[in-house]
């Protein structure tokens, strides 16, 4: 069985539930929302995961509800969101388990 994918993109559907087999004591998940300064969610934003040196690691497109998700290693990361509402960066120190983050974009 394959994971649902977002239209026009090979990345898994960002709004899909986490797999039941996911062991949160061993896995690190960075998940959250992209929002505009007004507080509204931003669908279709590109969210990039950058490592501690600023190198590109991965990219996903937010769901219609502005959601994104990365499976990563524990450590320091930067999330960079690019959208029609503007751009924004958020630093996160991810630990094993679920790490919830909001990235706010501004023009």
DSSP file (Angstrom, degrees, kcal/mol; ACC not computed):
  #  RESIDUE AA STRUCTURE BP1 BP2  ACC     N-H-->O    O-->H-N    N-H-->O    O-->H-N    TCO  KAPPA ALPHA  PHI   PSI    X-CA   Y-CA   Z-CA
    1    1 A X              0   0    0      0, 0.0     2,-0.3     0, 0.0     0, 0.0   0.000 360.0 360.0 360.0 133.8    0.0    0.0    0.0
    2    2 A X        -     0   0    0      1,-0.1     2,-0.1     3,-0.0     3,-0.1  -0.701 360.0-104.3-102.7 156.3    1.4    3.4   -0.9
    3    3 A X        -     0   0    0     -2,-0.3    -1,-0.1     1,-0.1     2,-0.0  -0.471  44.5 -97.3 -74.1 147.2    0.8    6.7    0.9
    4    4 A X        -     0   0    0     -2,-0.1     9,-2.9     9,-0.1     2,-0.3  -0.371  43.8-146.6 -61.1 143.9   -1.6    9.2   -0.6
    5    5 A X  B     -A   12   0A   0      7,-0.3     7,-0.2    -3,-0.1     2,-0.1  -0.850  14.4-107.6-116.5 153.6    0.2   11.8   -2.6
    6    6 A X    >   -     0   0    0      5,-1.9     3,-1.9    -2,-0.3     5,-0.1  -0.467  52.1 -86.6 -72.9 147.8   -0.5   15.5   -3.2
    7    7 A X  T 3  S+     0   0    0      1,-0.3    -1,-0.1    -2,-0.1     3,-0.1  -0.322 110.9   2.6 -57.9 129.5   -1.8   16.3   -6.7
    8    8 A X  T 3  S+     0   0    0      1,-0.1     2,-0.3    -3,-0.1    -1,-0.3   0.625 117.9  88.8  72.5  14.1    1.1   17.0   -9.1
    9    9 A X    <   -     0   0    0     -3,-1.9    -1,-0.1     2,-0.1    -3,-0.1  -0.999  68.6-143.5-145.7 141.6    3.7   16.2   -6.5
   10   10 A X  S    S+     0   0    0     -2,-0.3     2,-0.1    -5,-0.1     3,-0.1   0.569  72.4 105.6 -81.8  -8.1    5.5   13.0   -5.5
   11   11 A X  S    S-     0   0    0      1,-0.1    -5,-1.9    -6,-0.1    -2,-0.1  -0.425  83.9 -97.4 -70.6 146.2    5.5   14.1   -1.8
   12   12 A X  B     -A    5   0A   0     -7,-0.2    -7,-0.3     1,-0.1     2,-0.2  -0.244  52.1 -83.1 -58.7 152.3    3.0   12.4    0.5
   13   13 A X    >   -     0   0    0     -9,-2.9     3,-1.3     1,-0.2    -1,-0.1  -0.424  38.4-145.9 -57.5 120.2   -0.2   14.2    1.2
   14   14 A X  T 3  S+     0   0    0     47,-0.3    -1,-0.2     1,-0.3    54,-0.1   0.659  95.9  52.7 -69.5 -16.0    0.7   16.6    4.0
   15   15 A X  T 3  S+     0   0    0     52,-0.1    -1,-0.3    47,-0.1     3,-0.1   0.516  83.0 112.6 -95.4  -6.9   -2.7   16.4    5.6
   16   16 A X  S <  S-     0   0    0     -3,-1.3     3,-0.1   -12,-0.1   -13,-0.0  -0.331  77.6-101.1 -65.6 147.2   -2.7   12.5    5.8
   17   17 A X        -     0   0    0      1,-0.1    -1,-0.1    -2,-0.0     2,-0.1  -0.281  44.3 -93.5 -63.7 154.7   -2.6   11.0    9.3
   18   18 A X        -     0   0    0      1,-0.1    -1,-0.1    -3,-0.1    -3,-0.0  -0.427  53.5 -92.1 -64.2 144.2    0.8    9.7   10.5
   19   19 A X    >   -     0   0    0      1,-0.1     3,-1.8    -2,-0.1    -1,-0.1  -0.309  27.4-130.1 -58.9 140.0    1.2    6.0    9.8
   20   20 A X  T 3  S+     0   0    0      1,-0.3    -1,-0.1    -3,-0.1    -2,-0.1   0.777 106.8  60.9 -62.3 -26.5    0.1    3.8   12.7
   21   21 A X  T 3  S+     0   0    0      2,-0.1    -1,-0.3     0, 0.0     2,-0.2   0.479  75.4 122.6 -81.0  -1.6    3.4    1.9   12.6
   22   22 A X    <   -     0   0    0     -3,-1.8     2,-0.9     1,-0.1     3,-0.0  -0.450  54.4-149.2 -67.2 125.0    5.4    5.1   13.3
   23   23 A X    >>  -     0   0    0     -2,-0.2     4,-2.2     1,-0.1     3,-2.0  -0.825   9.8-169.9 -97.4  99.3    7.6    4.7   16.4
   24   24 A X  T 34 S+     0   0    0     -2,-0.9    -1,-0.1     1,-0.3     5,-0.1   0.550  82.6  65.9 -71.2  -6.9    7.8    8.2   17.9
   25   25 A X  T 34 S+     0   0    0      1,-0.1    -1,-0.3    71,-0.1    71,-0.1   0.640 117.2  26.3 -83.1 -14.6   10.5    7.1   20.4
   26   26 A X  T <4 S+     0   0    0     -3,-2.0     2,-0.2    70,-0.0    -2,-0.2   0.626 113.3  71.5-116.4 -23.7   12.8    6.5   17.4
   27   27 A X     <  -     0   0    0     -4,-2.2    70,-3.3    46,-0.1     2,-0.5  -0.642  62.2-147.4-100.8 153.6   11.5    8.9   14.7
   28   28 A X  E     -Bc  72  97B   0     44,-0.6    44,-2.3    68,-0.3     2,-0.5  -0.984  17.3-174.4-119.7 120.4   11.7   12.7   14.5
   29   29 A X  E     -Bc  71  98B   0     68,-2.9    70,-3.1    -2,-0.5     2,-0.6  -0.966  11.1-164.1-118.9 126.6    8.7   14.4   12.8
   30   30 A X  E     +Bc  70  99B   0     40,-2.9    40,-2.7    -2,-0.5     2,-0.3  -0.954  28.3 159.2-107.9 116.5    8.7   18.2   12.1
   31   31 A X  E     +Bc  69 100B   0     68,-2.5    70,-2.4    -2,-0.6     2,-0.3  -0.919   4.9 105.3-137.0 157.8    5.1   19.2   11.4
   32   32 A X  E     -Bc  68 101B   0     36,-1.9    36,-1.9    -2,-0.3     2,-0.3  -0.991  51.5 -62.8 168.3-156.7    3.1   22.3   11.4
   33   33 A X  E     -Bc  67 102B   0     68,-1.4    70,-2.7    -2,-0.3     2,-0.5  -0.905  22.1-139.8-127.0 150.5    1.3   25.2    9.6
   34   34 A X  E     + c   0 103B   0     32,-2.0     8,-2.5    -2,-0.3     2,-0.3  -0.966  33.2 179.4-105.3 127.6    2.3   28.0    7.3
   35   35 A X  E     -Dc  41 104B   0     68,-2.4    70,-2.8    -2,-0.5     6,-0.2  -0.917  26.1-124.7-127.8 154.1    0.3   31.1    8.1
   36   36 A X  E >   - c   0 105B   0      4,-2.9     3,-2.2    -2,-0.3    70,-0.2  -0.435  42.2 -98.2 -83.3 168.2    0.2   34.7    6.8
   37   37 A X  T 3  S+     0   0    0     68,-0.8    69,-0.1     1,-0.3    -1,-0.1   0.798 125.6  62.1 -58.2 -27.9    0.7   37.6    9.2
   38   38 A X  T 3  S-     0   0    0      2,-0.1    -1,-0.3     1,-0.1     3,-0.1   0.617 119.6-111.3 -72.6 -12.5   -3.1   37.9    9.3
   39   39 A X  S <  S+     0   0    0     -3,-2.2    -2,-0.1     1,-0.4     2,-0.1   0.255  73.9 134.2  99.5 -12.3   -3.3   34.4   10.8
   40   40 A X        -     0   0    0      1,-0.1    -4,-2.9    -5,-0.1    -1,-0.4  -0.450  61.2-108.7 -72.5 146.3   -4.9   32.8    7.8
   41   41 A X  B     -D   35   0B   0     -6,-0.2     2,-0.6    -2,-0.1    -6,-0.3  -0.367  25.3-135.3 -71.9 154.8   -3.4   29.4    6.7
   42   42 A X    >   -     0   0    0     -8,-2.5     3,-0.8    24,-0.2    -8,-0.2  -0.887  17.7-164.1-117.8 100.0   -1.4   29.4    3.4
   43   43 A X  T 3  S+     0   0    0     -2,-0.6    21,-0.2    21,-0.2    20,-0.2  -0.486  72.6  25.6 -76.4 153.6   -2.1   26.5    1.1
   44   44 A X  T 3  S+     0   0    0     18,-1.3    -1,-0.2    19,-0.4     2,-0.2   0.615  82.5 146.3  73.3  12.9    0.3   25.7   -1.7
   45   45 A X    <   -     0   0    0     -3,-0.8    17,-2.6    18,-0.2     2,-0.6  -0.556  49.9-125.2 -78.6 147.1    3.4   27.2    0.0
   46   46 A X  E     -EF  61  82C   0     36,-2.7    36,-2.7    15,-0.2     2,-0.5  -0.843  25.4-163.6 -91.3 124.3    6.7   25.6   -0.6
   47   47 A X  E     -EF  60  81C   0     13,-3.1    13,-2.1    -2,-0.6     2,-0.4  -0.948   3.1-162.0-113.9 122.2    8.4   24.6    2.7
   48   48 A X  E     -EF  59  80C   0     32,-3.2    32,-2.4    -2,-0.5     2,-0.6  -0.832  10.8-144.9-105.6 140.6   12.1   23.9    2.6
   49   49 A X  E     -EF  58  79C   0      9,-2.9     8,-2.7    -2,-0.4     9,-1.2  -0.925  20.9-171.4-103.1 118.5   14.0   22.0    5.3
   50   50 A X  E     -EF  56  78C   0     28,-3.0    28,-2.3    -2,-0.6     6,-0.2  -0.906  16.7-129.1-113.2 139.0   17.5   23.4    5.7
   51   51 A X    >   -     0   0    0      4,-2.6     3,-2.2    -2,-0.4    26,-0.1  -0.076  42.7 -81.7 -77.2-176.1   20.2   21.7    7.9
   52   52 A X  T 3  S+     0   0    0     24,-0.3    25,-0.1     1,-0.3    -1,-0.1   0.659 132.0  51.1 -65.4 -15.5   22.3   23.5   10.5
   53   53 A X  T 3  S-     0   0    0      2,-0.1    -1,-0.3     0, 0.0    24,-0.1   0.413 121.6-105.4 -98.1   0.7   24.7   24.8    7.8
   54   54 A X  S <  S+     0   0    0     -3,-2.2     2,-0.2     1,-0.3    -2,-0.1   0.512  70.7 148.0  89.4   5.2   21.8   26.2    5.7
   55   55 A X        -     0   0    0      1,-0.1    -4,-2.6    -5,-0.0    -1,-0.3  -0.545  54.9-107.1 -77.6 138.9   22.0   23.5    3.1
   56   56 A X  E     +E   50   0C   0     -2,-0.2    -6,-0.2    -6,-0.2     3,-0.1  -0.416  44.1 165.2 -62.7 133.3   18.8   22.4    1.4
   57   57 A X  E     -     0   0C   0     -8,-2.7     2,-0.3     1,-0.5    -7,-0.2   0.694  58.2 -17.8-118.1 -43.6   17.6   19.0    2.6
   58   58 A X  E     -E   49   0C   0     -9,-1.2    -9,-2.9     2,-0.0    -1,-0.5  -0.979  49.8-151.1-161.0 164.7   14.0   18.6    1.4
   59   59 A X  E     +E   48   0C   0     -2,-0.3     2,-0.3   -11,-0.2   -11,-0.2  -0.992  12.5 175.6-146.8 139.4   10.9   20.4    0.2
   60   60 A X  E     -E   47   0C   0    -13,-2.1   -13,-3.1    -2,-0.3     2,-0.4  -0.910  27.9-122.2-134.0 164.9    7.2   19.9    0.4
   61   61 A X  E     -E   46   0C   0     -2,-0.3   -47,-0.3   -15,-0.2   -15,-0.2  -0.920  35.4-112.1-108.0 134.1    4.1   21.8   -0.6
   62   62 A X        -     0   0    0    -17,-2.6   -18,-1.3    -2,-0.4     6,-0.2  -0.275  30.9-113.9 -66.0 151.3    1.5   22.7    2.1
   63   63 A X    >   -     0   0    0      4,-1.9     3,-2.4   -20,-0.2   -19,-0.4  -0.121  40.9 -88.3 -70.7 174.1   -1.9   21.1    2.0
   64   64 A X  T 3  S+     0   0    0      1,-0.3   -21,-0.2   -21,-0.2    -1,-0.1   0.737 133.4  53.3 -57.9 -20.8   -5.1   23.0    1.4
   65   65 A X  T 3  S-     0   0    0    -23,-0.1    -1,-0.3     2,-0.1   -23,-0.1   0.236 123.5-106.1 -97.8  12.5   -5.1   23.6    5.2
   66   66 A X  S <  S+     0   0    0     -3,-2.4   -32,-2.0     1,-0.2     2,-0.2   0.632  70.6 148.6  78.0  14.1   -1.5   25.0    5.2
   67   67 A X  E     +B   33   0B   0    -34,-0.2    -4,-1.9    -6,-0.1     2,-0.3  -0.516  20.8 176.3 -87.1 149.4    0.0   21.8    6.7
   68   68 A X  E     -B   32   0B   0    -36,-1.9   -36,-1.9    -6,-0.2     2,-0.3  -0.954   6.9-167.9-142.3 164.2    3.4   20.4    6.2
   69   69 A X  E     -B   31   0B   0     -2,-0.3     2,-0.4   -38,-0.2   -38,-0.2  -0.965   4.5-176.4-156.6 136.2    5.5   17.5    7.5
   70   70 A X  E     -B   30   0B   0    -40,-2.7   -40,-2.9    -2,-0.3     2,-0.6  -0.986  19.7-145.0-129.6 144.2    9.1   16.3    7.4
   71   71 A X  E     +B   29   0B   0     -2,-0.4     2,-0.2   -42,-0.2   -42,-0.2  -0.958  44.0 152.7-101.8 120.8   10.7   13.2    8.8
   72   72 A X  E     -B   28   0B   0    -44,-2.3   -44,-0.6    -2,-0.6     2,-0.2  -0.746  46.1 -89.8-139.3 179.3   14.2   14.3    9.9
   73   73 A X        -     0   0    0     -2,-0.2    21,-0.2     1,-0.1   -46,-0.1  -0.645  55.1 -90.3 -90.0 155.1   17.0   13.6   12.3
   74   74 A X  S    S+     0   0    0     -2,-0.2     2,-0.3    19,-0.1    21,-0.2  -0.369  84.6  72.9 -59.9 146.1   17.1   15.2   15.7
   75   75 A X  E    S- G   0  94C   0     19,-2.1    19,-3.1    -3,-0.1     2,-0.5  -0.932  85.2 -31.2 144.9-166.8   18.9   18.5   15.7
   76   76 A X  E     + G   0  93C   0     -2,-0.3     2,-0.3    17,-0.2   -24,-0.3  -0.766  58.9 166.4 -94.2 129.2   18.8   22.1   14.5
   77   77 A X  E     - G   0  92C   0     15,-2.9    15,-2.7    -2,-0.5     2,-0.4  -0.907  28.1-140.0-135.4 159.7   16.9   22.9   11.4
   78   78 A X  E     -FG  50  91C   0    -28,-2.3   -28,-3.0    -2,-0.3     2,-0.5  -0.995  11.7-153.6-121.1 133.3   15.5   25.9    9.6
   79   79 A X  E     -FG  49  90C   0     11,-3.1    11,-2.2    -2,-0.4     2,-0.5  -0.921  11.3-168.7-102.3 127.9   12.1   25.8    7.9
   80   80 A X  E     -FG  48  89C   0    -32,-2.4   -32,-3.2    -2,-0.5     2,-0.4  -0.973   2.3-163.1-120.5 118.9   11.8   28.3    5.0
   81   81 A X  E     -FG  47  88C   0      7,-3.1     7,-1.9    -2,-0.5     2,-0.4  -0.869   3.8-170.2-104.1 133.8    8.4   28.9    3.5
   82   82 A X  E     +FG  46  87C   0    -36,-2.7   -36,-2.7    -2,-0.4     2,-0.3  -0.989  24.3 142.2-122.8 126.1    7.9   30.5    0.1
   83   83 A X  E >   - G   0  86C   0      3,-1.7     3,-1.1    -2,-0.4   -38,-0.1  -0.923  65.2 -93.4-154.1 175.1    4.4   31.6   -1.0
   84   84 A X  T 3  S+     0   0    0     -2,-0.3     3,-0.1     1,-0.2   -40,-0.0   0.681 123.5  57.3 -69.1 -17.5    2.3   34.2   -2.8
   85   85 A X  T 3  S-     0   0    0      1,-0.4     2,-0.3    21,-0.0    -1,-0.2   0.563 123.7 -94.1 -85.8 -10.9    1.8   35.8    0.7
   86   86 A X  E <   -G   83   0C   0     -3,-1.1    -3,-1.7    21,-0.1    -1,-0.4  -0.871  46.8 -67.0 128.3-164.3    5.6   36.2    1.1
   87   87 A X  E     +GH  82 106C   0     19,-1.8    19,-2.0    -2,-0.3     2,-0.3  -0.842  39.0 177.2-126.8 160.9    8.4   34.3    2.7
   88   88 A X  E     -G   81   0C   0     -7,-1.9    -7,-3.1    -2,-0.3     2,-0.4  -0.970  14.8-149.4-163.0 150.6    9.4   33.4    6.2
   89   89 A X  E     -G   80   0C   0     -2,-0.3     2,-0.4    -9,-0.2    -9,-0.2  -0.934  10.7-176.3-121.2 145.5   12.0   31.4    8.2
   90   90 A X  E     -G   79   0C   0    -11,-2.2   -11,-3.1    -2,-0.4     2,-0.3  -0.984  17.6-140.9-140.4 131.2   11.6   29.6   11.5
   91   91 A X  E     -G   78   0C   0     -2,-0.4     2,-0.4   -13,-0.2   -13,-0.2  -0.690  22.2-174.7 -87.8 143.5   14.4   27.8   13.4
   92   92 A X  E     -G   77   0C   0    -15,-2.7   -15,-2.9    -2,-0.3     2,-0.8  -0.999  24.0-152.1-140.4 136.9   13.5   24.6   15.2
   93   93 A X  E     -G   76   0C   0     -2,-0.4     2,-0.3   -17,-0.2   -17,-0.2  -0.919  31.1-154.6-103.5 105.1   15.5   22.3   17.5
   94   94 A X  E     -G   75   0C   0    -19,-3.1   -19,-2.1    -2,-0.8     2,-0.3  -0.640  15.0-175.4 -90.9 135.6   13.9   19.0   16.8
   95   95 A X        -     0   0    0     -2,-0.3   -66,-0.3   -21,-0.2     4,-0.0  -0.721  45.6 -70.3-114.3 169.0   13.9   16.1   19.3
   96   96 A X  S    S+     0   0    0     -2,-0.3   -68,-0.3   -68,-0.2     2,-0.3  -0.303 104.5  34.1 -58.1 147.1   12.5   12.6   18.8
   97   97 A X  E    S-c   28   0B   0    -70,-3.3   -68,-2.9   -74,-0.2     2,-0.5  -0.691 113.1 -23.9 103.1-160.0    8.7   12.5   18.5
   98   98 A X  E     -c   29   0B   0     -2,-0.3     2,-0.6   -70,-0.2   -68,-0.2  -0.796  52.5-167.7 -96.1 126.8    6.5   15.2   17.0
   99   99 A X  E     -c   30   0B   0    -70,-3.1   -68,-2.5    -2,-0.5     2,-0.4  -0.947  10.7-155.7-114.7 109.0    7.8   18.7   16.8
  100  100 A X  E     +c   31   0B   0     -2,-0.6     2,-0.3   -70,-0.2   -68,-0.2  -0.734  18.9 171.5 -94.1 132.7    5.0   21.2   16.0
  101  101 A X  E     -c   32   0B   0    -70,-2.4   -68,-1.4    -2,-0.4     2,-0.5  -0.978  24.4-149.9-139.1 145.4    6.0   24.5   14.3
  102  102 A X  E     -c   33   0B   0     -2,-0.3     2,-0.6   -70,-0.2   -68,-0.2  -0.982  10.5-160.2-115.7 131.6    4.3   27.5   12.7
  103  103 A X  E     -c   34   0B   0    -70,-2.7   -68,-2.4    -2,-0.5     2,-0.5  -0.952   8.6-156.3-109.7 120.2    6.1   29.4   10.0
  104  104 A X  E     -c   35   0B   0     -2,-0.6     2,-0.3   -70,-0.2   -68,-0.2  -0.828   6.5-156.0 -98.5 131.8    4.7   32.9    9.4
  105  105 A X  E     -c   36   0B   0    -70,-2.8   -68,-0.8    -2,-0.5     2,-0.3  -0.823  10.4-175.2-107.8 147.4    5.2   34.4    6.0
  106  106 A X  B      H   87   0C   0    -19,-2.0   -19,-1.8    -2,-0.3   -21,-0.0  -0.984 360.0 360.0-139.6 148.8    5.3   38.2    5.2
  107  107 A X              0   0    0     -2,-0.3   -21,-0.1   -21,-0.3   -19,-0.1   0.478 360.0 360.0 -71.7 360.0    5.5   40.2    2.0
